[in-house]
Amino acid sequence: MRKVILACVALLLVHDLAFASDVEIGVLGLFHPQAVIVSPSSPEGMSCTANGQTWPLRSPMKIERRGSVLQMVLDGERVSPALLTCAASSGRARFSVAVPGKISRTYEGSLAITASQAQIQVVIRMDLETAVASVTAAESLPNTPLQALKAQAIAARSFLSAGKGRHKGFDFCDTTHCQFLRQPPPSNSPAWAATRETQGLVLTYQQNVFAAMYSASCSGKTHTLDELGIPVRDYPYYSVICDYCHRHPHAWTSNISTEDAANLQPGENGRLRLARQLGWKTVLSNSYTTHAGDGEVILEGVGVGHGLGLCQRGAADMARRGASWEQILQHYYPNTVVIAVPQTALR
């Protein structure tokens, strides 16, 4: 069985292809921050630069938005730079960024902070493998088997490697619009183990790395791009049976007004358009039926997410039943090849 799998999902080493070792991720935008507090966590601290001045950051610093510029206190004086950058003098810095009264998260790498007319924008520059581990931890349920985590890590790395440029000024956001990301997991966590043991592995189709998509739960059968009204670019996505979700569908129901129902168009863009208007739990998936209720429309569906590519619930079940990461990827991404791209060593 192993030989059959590797015939379909070949493991190659490509020496003349290399990825940028860092990615830039816009974080905490969901909270529309008007102020943030940056606190160093690394023993060596950090150095920050703004308006041509550089200073060591050894204690928490509050940055606020005033129009399209920042405002902070530096050496007892208020300064208003357009850009603030902070990084470790050597190696990777570890620091926290807090939105007062809402959330605080820890990151590794460097950061750049700017302001728009709407909010403060925080961009974290981190190495690719740290991003992969962070995404794998955030995207996976507790007790997900290691082989499913490895498949998730490879899919996340493929997305981060081939899907850059989704936002102006940075590569990705930290929401499900791009890749759900929180803070780096502990170095001894299963997510880091899966990342280390698949270091540099990415999915390719017709010799090109593609931004592999995945969802939390399919409807028992994954979708194609054509079914969702999405043009094919780097990978067509095939409809495959997901045994677990077929046997254990994630069912949901939603009630919406007839006016809102009139605006619901088939396909992923239509689903997202209504979700942005009414909330993300309004149309959880692209597999649903509608029928009239008492002055409203009732949606009854199964699945969570767009239903393209790897199904996380299905992958976890395959791993629990003994499937390897190769078998999981072959099942959800048919006709793909896994390649190993040289990268810098993991910690």
Short mmCIF file of the C-alpha atoms (twelve columns), coordinates in Angstrom:
data_MODEL
# 
_entry.id   MODEL 
# 
loop_
_atom_site.group_PDB 
_atom_site.id 
_atom_site.type_symbol 
_atom_site.label_atom_id 
_atom_site.label_alt_id 
_atom_site.label_comp_id 
_atom_site.label_asym_id 
_atom_site.label_seq_id 
_atom_site.Cartn_x 
_atom_site.Cartn_y 
_atom_site.Cartn_z 
_atom_site.pdbx_PDB_model_num 
ATOM 1   C CA . MET A 1   0.000   0.000  0.000   1 
ATOM 2   C CA . ARG A 2   2.857   2.352  0.805   1 
ATOM 3   C CA . LYS A 3   4.334   1.873  -2.687  1 
ATOM 4   C CA . VAL A 4   0.986   2.625  -4.322  1 
ATOM 5   C CA . ILE A 5   0.607   5.827  -2.336  1 
ATOM 6   C CA . LEU A 6   4.073   7.082  -3.162  1 
ATOM 7   C CA . ALA A 7   3.433   6.372  -6.833  1 
ATOM 8   C CA . CYS A 8   0.616   8.900  -6.718  1 
ATOM 9   C CA . VAL A 9   2.065   11.312 -4.173  1 
ATOM 10  C CA . ALA A 10  5.746   11.282 -4.974  1 
ATOM 11  C CA . LEU A 11  8.229   12.679 -2.496  1 
ATOM 12  C CA . LEU A 12  10.885  14.580 -4.412  1 
ATOM 13  C CA . LEU A 13  13.723  16.865 -3.425  1 
ATOM 14  C CA . VAL A 14  13.958  20.000 -5.538  1 
ATOM 15  C CA . HIS A 15  17.261  21.791 -5.095  1 
ATOM 16  C CA . ASP A 16  16.702  24.681 -7.504  1 
ATOM 17  C CA . LEU A 17  13.472  25.904 -5.883  1 
ATOM 18  C CA . ALA A 18  13.531  27.853 -2.637  1 
ATOM 19  C CA . PHE A 19  10.986  29.926 -0.758  1 
ATOM 20  C CA . ALA A 20  11.469  33.176 1.061   1 
ATOM 21  C CA . SER A 21  12.112  32.147 4.639   1 
ATOM 22  C CA . ASP A 22  9.742   34.787 6.090   1 
ATOM 23  C CA . VAL A 23  6.087   35.701 5.708   1 
ATOM 24  C CA . GLU A 24  4.323   38.904 6.757   1 
ATOM 25  C CA . ILE A 25  1.020   38.454 8.574   1 
ATOM 26  C CA . GLY A 26  -1.383  41.204 9.573   1 
ATOM 27  C CA . VAL A 27  -2.691  40.389 13.046  1 
ATOM 28  C CA . LEU A 28  -5.491  41.460 15.393  1 
ATOM 29  C CA . GLY A 29  -7.294  43.407 12.658  1 
ATOM 30  C CA . LEU A 30  -10.528 41.674 13.624  1 
ATOM 31  C CA . PHE A 31  -10.502 43.789 16.813  1 
ATOM 32  C CA . HIS A 32  -10.163 47.112 14.914  1 
ATOM 33  C CA . PRO A 33  -7.493  48.388 17.339  1 
ATOM 34  C CA . GLN A 34  -7.264  52.088 18.080  1 
ATOM 35  C CA . ALA A 35  -4.358  51.461 20.463  1 
ATOM 36  C CA . VAL A 36  -1.939  48.608 21.073  1 
ATOM 37  C CA . ILE A 37  0.622   47.823 23.768  1 
ATOM 38  C CA . VAL A 38  3.858   46.132 22.736  1 
ATOM 39  C CA . SER A 39  5.768   44.266 25.451  1 
ATOM 40  C CA . PRO A 40  9.114   42.491 24.939  1 
ATOM 41  C CA . SER A 41  9.388   38.919 26.170  1 
ATOM 42  C CA . SER A 42  12.868  37.960 24.985  1 
ATOM 43  C CA . PRO A 43  15.680  38.327 27.549  1 
ATOM 44  C CA . GLU A 44  17.692  40.463 25.128  1 
ATOM 45  C CA . GLY A 45  14.765  42.799 24.548  1 
ATOM 46  C CA . MET A 46  14.052  44.604 21.297  1 
ATOM 47  C CA . SER A 47  15.058  47.727 19.437  1 
ATOM 48  C CA . CYS A 48  12.437  50.000 17.906  1 
ATOM 49  C CA . THR A 49  12.775  52.644 15.207  1 
ATOM 50  C CA . ALA A 50  10.510  55.587 14.384  1 
ATOM 51  C CA . ASN A 51  11.150  58.994 12.801  1 
ATOM 52  C CA . GLY A 52  14.813  58.138 12.375  1 
ATOM 53  C CA . GLN A 53  15.313  57.372 16.077  1 
ATOM 54  C CA . THR A 54  16.236  53.952 17.443  1 
ATOM 55  C CA . TRP A 55  15.888  52.967 21.093  1 
ATOM 56  C CA . PRO A 56  15.841  49.780 23.188  1 
ATOM 57  C CA . LEU A 57  12.419  48.514 24.185  1 
ATOM 58  C CA . ARG A 58  12.671  46.963 27.637  1 
ATOM 59  C CA . SER A 59  9.200   47.698 29.025  1 
ATOM 60  C CA . PRO A 60  5.642   47.875 27.625  1 
ATOM 61  C CA . MET A 61  4.997   50.720 25.180  1 
ATOM 62  C CA . LYS A 62  1.542   52.012 24.243  1 
ATOM 63  C CA . ILE A 63  0.898   53.169 20.682  1 
ATOM 64  C CA . GLU A 64  -2.307  54.998 19.757  1 
ATOM 65  C CA . ARG A 65  -3.852  56.130 16.489  1 
ATOM 66  C CA . ARG A 66  -4.345  59.791 15.681  1 
ATOM 67  C CA . GLY A 67  -5.840  59.946 12.222  1 
ATOM 68  C CA . SER A 68  -3.456  58.227 9.833   1 
ATOM 69  C CA . VAL A 69  -0.406  58.543 12.117  1 
ATOM 70  C CA . LEU A 70  0.689   56.885 15.320  1 
ATOM 71  C CA . GLN A 71  1.235   58.561 18.643  1 
ATOM 72  C CA . MET A 72  3.469   57.434 21.504  1 
ATOM 73  C CA . VAL A 73  5.636   58.838 24.258  1 
ATOM 74  C CA . LEU A 74  9.383   58.599 23.701  1 
ATOM 75  C CA . ASP A 75  11.827  60.017 26.263  1 
ATOM 76  C CA . GLY A 76  9.017   62.042 27.815  1 
ATOM 77  C CA . GLU A 77  7.974   63.587 24.494  1 
ATOM 78  C CA . ARG A 78  5.051   62.717 22.265  1 
ATOM 79  C CA . VAL A 79  6.088   61.619 18.782  1 
ATOM 80  C CA . SER A 80  3.806   60.932 15.814  1 
ATOM 81  C CA . PRO A 81  5.481   58.618 13.308  1 
ATOM 82  C CA . ALA A 82  3.832   57.097 10.254  1 
ATOM 83  C CA . LEU A 83  5.688   53.820 10.878  1 
ATOM 84  C CA . LEU A 84  7.084   52.036 13.934  1 
ATOM 85  C CA . THR A 85  9.285   48.945 13.545  1 
ATOM 86  C CA . CYS A 86  10.676  46.684 16.279  1 
ATOM 87  C CA . ALA A 87  13.039  43.726 16.092  1 
ATOM 88  C CA . ALA A 88  15.599  41.844 18.137  1 
ATOM 89  C CA . SER A 89  19.207  42.930 17.839  1 
ATOM 90  C CA . SER A 90  20.076  39.303 17.080  1 
ATOM 91  C CA . GLY A 91  17.917  36.296 16.355  1 
ATOM 92  C CA . ARG A 92  14.141  36.301 16.694  1 
ATOM 93  C CA . ALA A 93  12.377  38.501 19.190  1 
ATOM 94  C CA . ARG A 94  9.548   37.215 21.315  1 
ATOM 95  C CA . PHE A 95  6.989   39.835 22.288  1 
ATOM 96  C CA . SER A 96  3.314   40.369 23.000  1 
ATOM 97  C CA . VAL A 97  0.889   42.741 21.340  1 
ATOM 98  C CA . ALA A 98  -2.238  43.684 23.277  1 
ATOM 99  C CA . VAL A 99  -5.385  45.497 22.212  1 
ATOM 100 C CA . PRO A 100 -6.350  47.139 25.530  1 
ATOM 101 C CA . GLY A 101 -9.427  45.598 27.068  1 
ATOM 102 C CA . LYS A 102 -9.770  42.984 24.327  1 
ATOM 103 C CA . ILE A 103 -6.894  40.587 23.702  1 
ATOM 104 C CA . SER A 104 -3.161  39.960 24.069  1 
ATOM 105 C CA . ARG A 105 -1.105  37.531 21.977  1 
ATOM 106 C CA . THR A 106 2.545   36.556 21.893  1 
ATOM 107 C CA . TYR A 107 4.529   36.367 18.660  1 
ATOM 108 C CA . GLU A 108 8.043   35.589 17.446  1 
ATOM 109 C CA . GLY A 109 9.776   37.624 14.767  1 
ATOM 110 C CA . SER A 110 9.660   41.358 14.150  1 
ATOM 111 C CA . LEU A 111 6.804   43.806 13.793  1 
ATOM 112 C CA . ALA A 112 5.794   46.906 11.896  1 
ATOM 113 C CA . ILE A 113 2.947   49.164 13.041  1 
ATOM 114 C CA . THR A 114 1.142   51.751 10.915  1 
ATOM 115 C CA . ALA A 115 -2.190  53.569 11.128  1 
ATOM 116 C CA . SER A 116 -5.007  54.128 8.681   1 
ATOM 117 C CA . GLN A 117 -8.081  56.316 9.006   1 
ATOM 118 C CA . ALA A 118 -9.877  53.311 10.518  1 
ATOM 119 C CA . GLN A 119 -7.463  51.460 12.812  1 
ATOM 120 C CA . ILE A 120 -3.934  50.500 13.728  1 
ATOM 121 C CA . GLN A 121 -2.364  47.832 11.543  1 
ATOM 122 C CA . VAL A 122 0.103   45.420 13.140  1 
ATOM 123 C CA . VAL A 123 2.181   43.247 10.800  1 
ATOM 124 C CA . ILE A 124 4.313   40.420 12.166  1 
ATOM 125 C CA . ARG A 125 7.224   39.179 10.092  1 
ATOM 126 C CA . MET A 126 7.961   35.590 11.099  1 
ATOM 127 C CA . ASP A 127 9.830   32.702 9.563   1 
ATOM 128 C CA . LEU A 128 7.770   30.319 7.479   1 
ATOM 129 C CA . GLU A 129 8.037   27.305 9.769   1 
ATOM 130 C CA . THR A 130 6.962   29.286 12.834  1 
ATOM 131 C CA . ALA A 131 3.936   30.422 10.830  1 
ATOM 132 C CA . VAL A 132 3.196   26.821 9.807   1 
ATOM 133 C CA . ALA A 133 3.338   25.599 13.424  1 
ATOM 134 C CA . SER A 134 1.154   28.511 14.565  1 
ATOM 135 C CA . VAL A 135 -1.457  27.828 11.866  1 
ATOM 136 C CA . THR A 136 -1.422  24.071 12.498  1 
ATOM 137 C CA . ALA A 137 -2.024  24.616 16.212  1 
ATOM 138 C CA . ALA A 138 -4.789  27.168 15.646  1 
ATOM 139 C CA . GLU A 139 -6.555  25.159 12.933  1 
ATOM 140 C CA . SER A 140 -6.529  21.757 14.650  1 
ATOM 141 C CA . LEU A 141 -8.744  20.372 17.388  1 
ATOM 142 C CA . PRO A 142 -7.177  18.972 20.590  1 
ATOM 143 C CA . ASN A 143 -6.061  15.335 20.298  1 
ATOM 144 C CA . THR A 144 -5.831  15.460 16.498  1 
ATOM 145 C CA . PRO A 145 -3.564  12.531 15.507  1 
ATOM 146 C CA . LEU A 146 -0.026  13.352 14.417  1 
ATOM 147 C CA . GLN A 147 -0.483  12.109 10.838  1 
ATOM 148 C CA . ALA A 148 -3.444  14.463 10.363  1 
ATOM 149 C CA . LEU A 149 -1.386  17.298 11.861  1 
ATOM 150 C CA . LYS A 150 1.368   16.540 9.358   1 
ATOM 151 C CA . ALA A 151 -1.108  16.714 6.471   1 
ATOM 152 C CA . GLN A 152 -2.409  20.004 7.883   1 
ATOM 153 C CA . ALA A 153 1.127   21.390 8.207   1 
ATOM 154 C CA . ILE A 154 1.940   20.568 4.591   1 
ATOM 155 C CA . ALA A 155 -1.305  22.145 3.379   1 
ATOM 156 C CA . ALA A 156 -0.671  25.273 5.487   1 
ATOM 157 C CA . ARG A 157 2.937   25.529 4.263   1 
ATOM 158 C CA . SER A 158 1.758   25.215 0.666   1 
ATOM 159 C CA . PHE A 159 -0.778  27.995 1.174   1 
ATOM 160 C CA . LEU A 160 1.761   30.278 2.843   1 
ATOM 161 C CA . SER A 161 4.366   29.566 0.167   1 
ATOM 162 C CA . ALA A 162 2.187   30.061 -2.909  1 
ATOM 163 C CA . GLY A 163 -0.611  32.357 -1.738  1 
ATOM 164 C CA . LYS A 164 1.213   35.573 -0.899  1 
ATOM 165 C CA . GLY A 165 -0.118  39.008 -1.772  1 
ATOM 166 C CA . ARG A 166 -3.675  38.569 -0.498  1 
ATOM 167 C CA . HIS A 167 -3.548  41.943 1.292   1 
ATOM 168 C CA . LYS A 168 -2.073  45.334 0.551   1 
ATOM 169 C CA . GLY A 169 1.029   45.821 2.673   1 
ATOM 170 C CA . PHE A 170 1.327   42.243 3.961   1 
ATOM 171 C CA . ASP A 171 0.986   38.674 2.748   1 
ATOM 172 C CA . PHE A 172 -1.787  37.215 4.908   1 
ATOM 173 C CA . CYS A 173 -4.194  38.034 7.730   1 
ATOM 174 C CA . ASP A 174 -4.667  35.883 10.831  1 
ATOM 175 C CA . THR A 175 -8.339  35.036 10.193  1 
ATOM 176 C CA . THR A 176 -9.960  32.274 8.167   1 
ATOM 177 C CA . HIS A 177 -9.941  34.629 5.177   1 
ATOM 178 C CA . CYS A 178 -6.283  33.544 4.864   1 
ATOM 179 C CA . GLN A 179 -4.952  31.253 7.599   1 
ATOM 180 C CA . PHE A 180 -6.285  31.122 11.146  1 
ATOM 181 C CA . LEU A 181 -3.284  31.975 13.330  1 
ATOM 182 C CA . ARG A 182 -2.805  32.692 17.002  1 
ATOM 183 C CA . GLN A 183 0.482   32.603 18.866  1 
ATOM 184 C CA . PRO A 184 3.268   30.039 18.333  1 
ATOM 185 C CA . PRO A 185 2.594   26.783 20.189  1 
ATOM 186 C CA . PRO A 186 5.057   25.389 22.749  1 
ATOM 187 C CA . SER A 187 8.173   23.882 21.207  1 
ATOM 188 C CA . ASN A 188 7.210   20.425 22.556  1 
ATOM 189 C CA . SER A 189 3.651   20.567 21.167  1 
ATOM 190 C CA . PRO A 190 2.227   18.133 18.576  1 
ATOM 191 C CA . ALA A 191 1.851   21.036 16.132  1 
ATOM 192 C CA . TRP A 192 5.581   21.765 16.292  1 
ATOM 193 C CA . ALA A 193 6.364   18.044 15.979  1 
ATOM 194 C CA . ALA A 194 4.241   17.852 12.829  1 
ATOM 195 C CA . THR A 195 5.953   20.961 11.467  1 
ATOM 196 C CA . ARG A 196 9.479   19.731 12.146  1 
ATOM 197 C CA . GLU A 197 8.825   16.280 10.714  1 
ATOM 198 C CA . THR A 198 7.446   17.757 7.467   1 
ATOM 199 C CA . GLN A 199 9.898   20.654 7.211   1 
ATOM 200 C CA . GLY A 200 9.994   22.079 3.698   1 
ATOM 201 C CA . LEU A 201 7.317   19.756 2.268   1 
ATOM 202 C CA . VAL A 202 4.726   21.382 -0.008  1 
ATOM 203 C CA . LEU A 203 2.014   20.278 -2.425  1 
ATOM 204 C CA . THR A 204 2.430   20.777 -6.174  1 
ATOM 205 C CA . TYR A 205 0.165   20.317 -9.184  1 
ATOM 206 C CA . GLN A 206 1.684   20.090 -12.642 1 
ATOM 207 C CA . GLN A 207 5.065   21.006 -11.120 1 
ATOM 208 C CA . ASN A 208 3.785   24.200 -9.453  1 
ATOM 209 C CA . VAL A 209 3.313   24.776 -5.731  1 
ATOM 210 C CA . PHE A 210 -0.280  25.816 -5.065  1 
ATOM 211 C CA . ALA A 211 -2.070  27.534 -2.184  1 
ATOM 212 C CA . ALA A 212 -3.814  24.467 -0.773  1 
ATOM 213 C CA . MET A 213 -7.250  25.177 0.680   1 
ATOM 214 C CA . TYR A 214 -8.997  23.186 3.390   1 
ATOM 215 C CA . SER A 215 -12.081 23.418 5.584   1 
ATOM 216 C CA . ALA A 216 -13.227 22.284 9.012   1 
ATOM 217 C CA . SER A 217 -15.936 19.878 7.854   1 
ATOM 218 C CA . CYS A 218 -17.234 18.954 4.427   1 
ATOM 219 C CA . SER A 219 -20.701 17.679 3.596   1 
ATOM 220 C CA . GLY A 220 -19.575 14.105 3.029   1 
ATOM 221 C CA . LYS A 221 -18.166 15.067 -0.359  1 
ATOM 222 C CA . THR A 222 -15.736 17.878 -1.077  1 
ATOM 223 C CA . HIS A 223 -16.507 20.530 -3.691  1 
ATOM 224 C CA . THR A 224 -14.860 21.490 -6.947  1 
ATOM 225 C CA . LEU A 225 -14.065 25.102 -7.835  1 
ATOM 226 C CA . ASP A 226 -16.601 24.939 -10.641 1 
ATOM 227 C CA . GLU A 227 -19.365 23.951 -8.222  1 
ATOM 228 C CA . LEU A 228 -18.639 27.055 -6.147  1 
ATOM 229 C CA . GLY A 229 -18.378 29.435 -9.091  1 
ATOM 230 C CA . ILE A 230 -14.640 30.001 -8.578  1 
ATOM 231 C CA . PRO A 231 -12.326 30.107 -11.626 1 
ATOM 232 C CA . VAL A 232 -9.589  27.491 -11.755 1 
ATOM 233 C CA . ARG A 233 -6.095  28.948 -11.393 1 
ATOM 234 C CA . ASP A 234 -3.436  26.759 -9.811  1 
ATOM 235 C CA . TYR A 235 -5.341  23.580 -8.845  1 
ATOM 236 C CA . PRO A 236 -8.846  22.507 -9.971  1 
ATOM 237 C CA . TYR A 237 -9.833  20.660 -6.753  1 
ATOM 238 C CA . TYR A 238 -11.687 17.396 -7.191  1 
ATOM 239 C CA . SER A 239 -14.858 16.191 -5.538  1 
ATOM 240 C CA . VAL A 240 -13.958 13.251 -3.302  1 
ATOM 241 C CA . ILE A 241 -15.989 11.249 -0.824  1 
ATOM 242 C CA . CYS A 242 -15.252 11.987 2.830   1 
ATOM 243 C CA . ASP A 243 -16.330 8.876  4.680   1 
ATOM 244 C CA . TYR A 244 -16.368 10.413 8.149   1 
ATOM 245 C CA . CYS A 245 -18.512 13.428 7.249   1 
ATOM 246 C CA . HIS A 246 -20.779 11.198 5.186   1 
ATOM 247 C CA . ARG A 247 -21.425 9.088  8.290   1 
ATOM 248 C CA . HIS A 248 -21.289 11.958 10.806  1 
ATOM 249 C CA . PRO A 249 -22.485 15.145 9.077   1 
ATOM 250 C CA . HIS A 250 -22.100 18.440 10.893  1 
ATOM 251 C CA . ALA A 251 -25.678 19.688 10.547  1 
ATOM 252 C CA . TRP A 252 -26.729 23.317 10.938  1 
ATOM 253 C CA . THR A 253 -29.869 25.442 10.574  1 
ATOM 254 C CA . SER A 254 -30.204 29.170 10.025  1 
ATOM 255 C CA . ASN A 255 -33.230 31.450 9.733   1 
ATOM 256 C CA . ILE A 256 -32.995 34.570 7.560   1 
ATOM 257 C CA . SER A 257 -35.485 37.094 6.283   1 
ATOM 258 C CA . THR A 258 -37.005 36.739 2.823   1 
ATOM 259 C CA . GLU A 259 -35.241 39.981 1.845   1 
ATOM 260 C CA . ASP A 260 -31.854 38.586 2.846   1 
ATOM 261 C CA . ALA A 261 -32.628 35.260 1.198   1 
ATOM 262 C CA . ALA A 262 -33.249 37.081 -2.069  1 
ATOM 263 C CA . ASN A 263 -29.638 38.294 -1.918  1 
ATOM 264 C CA . LEU A 264 -28.199 34.810 -1.314  1 
ATOM 265 C CA . GLN A 265 -26.489 33.704 -4.504  1 
ATOM 266 C CA . PRO A 266 -25.143 30.183 -5.036  1 
ATOM 267 C CA . GLY A 267 -21.413 29.659 -4.702  1 
ATOM 268 C CA . GLU A 268 -18.679 30.708 -2.303  1 
ATOM 269 C CA . ASN A 269 -18.780 34.426 -3.126  1 
ATOM 270 C CA . GLY A 270 -22.497 34.562 -2.450  1 
ATOM 271 C CA . ARG A 271 -22.087 32.708 0.839   1 
ATOM 272 C CA . LEU A 272 -19.325 35.030 2.007   1 
ATOM 273 C CA . ARG A 273 -21.210 38.143 0.931   1 
ATOM 274 C CA . LEU A 274 -24.218 37.256 3.089   1 
ATOM 275 C CA . ALA A 275 -21.995 36.074 5.954   1 
ATOM 276 C CA . ARG A 276 -20.212 39.441 6.069   1 
ATOM 277 C CA . GLN A 277 -23.588 41.144 6.260   1 
ATOM 278 C CA . LEU A 278 -25.384 38.879 8.745   1 
ATOM 279 C CA . GLY A 279 -22.600 37.061 10.614  1 
ATOM 280 C CA . TRP A 280 -20.305 34.143 9.895   1 
ATOM 281 C CA . LYS A 281 -22.689 31.553 11.337  1 
ATOM 282 C CA . THR A 282 -25.474 32.499 8.938   1 
ATOM 283 C CA . VAL A 283 -24.388 30.242 6.063   1 
ATOM 284 C CA . LEU A 284 -21.837 27.823 7.483   1 
ATOM 285 C CA . SER A 285 -21.177 25.910 4.265   1 
ATOM 286 C CA . ASN A 286 -22.021 25.615 0.602   1 
ATOM 287 C CA . SER A 287 -24.119 22.477 1.103   1 
ATOM 288 C CA . TYR A 288 -27.633 23.522 2.115   1 
ATOM 289 C CA . THR A 289 -31.282 23.567 1.096   1 
ATOM 290 C CA . THR A 290 -33.839 26.332 1.634   1 
ATOM 291 C CA . HIS A 291 -37.542 26.318 2.387   1 
ATOM 292 C CA . ALA A 292 -40.061 28.919 3.429   1 
ATOM 293 C CA . GLY A 293 -40.906 29.378 7.085   1 
ATOM 294 C CA . ASP A 294 -43.238 31.734 8.905   1 
ATOM 295 C CA . GLY A 295 -42.301 35.008 7.176   1 
ATOM 296 C CA . GLU A 296 -38.689 33.908 6.740   1 
ATOM 297 C CA . VAL A 297 -36.483 31.433 4.926   1 
ATOM 298 C CA . ILE A 298 -34.949 28.442 6.699   1 
ATOM 299 C CA . LEU A 299 -31.546 27.163 5.589   1 
ATOM 300 C CA . GLU A 300 -30.648 23.587 6.490   1 
ATOM 301 C CA . GLY A 301 -27.121 22.490 5.697   1 
ATOM 302 C CA . VAL A 302 -24.171 20.288 6.548   1 
ATOM 303 C CA . GLY A 303 -20.479 21.089 6.823   1 
ATOM 304 C CA . VAL A 304 -18.409 24.066 7.952   1 
ATOM 305 C CA . GLY A 305 -16.476 26.155 5.442   1 
ATOM 306 C CA . HIS A 306 -16.105 26.186 1.676   1 
ATOM 307 C CA . GLY A 307 -15.596 22.419 1.439   1 
ATOM 308 C CA . LEU A 308 -12.551 22.571 -0.850  1 
ATOM 309 C CA . GLY A 309 -9.545  20.297 -0.437  1 
ATOM 310 C CA . LEU A 310 -8.659  18.696 2.875   1 
ATOM 311 C CA . CYS A 311 -11.485 18.162 5.361   1 
ATOM 312 C CA . GLN A 312 -10.026 18.474 8.838   1 
ATOM 313 C CA . ARG A 313 -12.594 16.217 10.508  1 
ATOM 314 C CA . GLY A 314 -12.178 13.617 7.799   1 
ATOM 315 C CA . ALA A 315 -8.388  13.798 7.912   1 
ATOM 316 C CA . ALA A 316 -8.374  13.259 11.684  1 
ATOM 317 C CA . ASP A 317 -10.615 10.207 11.284  1 
ATOM 318 C CA . MET A 318 -8.406  8.770  8.539   1 
ATOM 319 C CA . ALA A 319 -5.369  9.178  10.814  1 
ATOM 320 C CA . ARG A 320 -7.167  7.520  13.730  1 
ATOM 321 C CA . ARG A 321 -7.839  4.553  11.434  1 
ATOM 322 C CA . GLY A 322 -4.167  4.261  10.540  1 
ATOM 323 C CA . ALA A 323 -3.761  6.448  7.449   1 
ATOM 324 C CA . SER A 324 -0.458  8.231  6.880   1 
ATOM 325 C CA . TRP A 325 -0.131  11.886 5.927   1 
ATOM 326 C CA . GLU A 326 0.676   10.709 2.381   1 
ATOM 327 C CA . GLN A 327 -2.609  8.811  2.177   1 
ATOM 328 C CA . ILE A 328 -4.573  11.736 3.602   1 
ATOM 329 C CA . LEU A 329 -3.108  14.192 1.099   1 
ATOM 330 C CA . GLN A 330 -3.560  11.784 -1.803  1 
ATOM 331 C CA . HIS A 331 -7.224  11.375 -0.895  1 
ATOM 332 C CA . TYR A 332 -8.119  15.063 -0.572  1 
ATOM 333 C CA . TYR A 333 -5.731  16.461 -3.216  1 
ATOM 334 C CA . PRO A 334 -5.748  13.913 -6.065  1 
ATOM 335 C CA . ASN A 335 -3.098  14.165 -8.790  1 
ATOM 336 C CA . THR A 336 -0.715  16.188 -6.643  1 
ATOM 337 C CA . VAL A 337 2.961   15.647 -5.860  1 
ATOM 338 C CA . VAL A 338 4.700   16.467 -2.586  1 
ATOM 339 C CA . ILE A 339 8.135   18.046 -2.963  1 
ATOM 340 C CA . ALA A 340 10.776  18.952 -0.420  1 
ATOM 341 C CA . VAL A 341 12.094  22.482 -0.761  1 
ATOM 342 C CA . PRO A 342 15.380  23.350 0.984   1 
ATOM 343 C CA . GLN A 343 14.874  25.769 3.867   1 
ATOM 344 C CA . THR A 344 16.721  26.994 6.919   1 
ATOM 345 C CA . ALA A 345 16.907  24.556 9.811   1 
ATOM 346 C CA . LEU A 346 14.205  24.572 12.461  1 
ATOM 347 C CA . ARG A 347 14.957  25.410 16.068  1 
# 
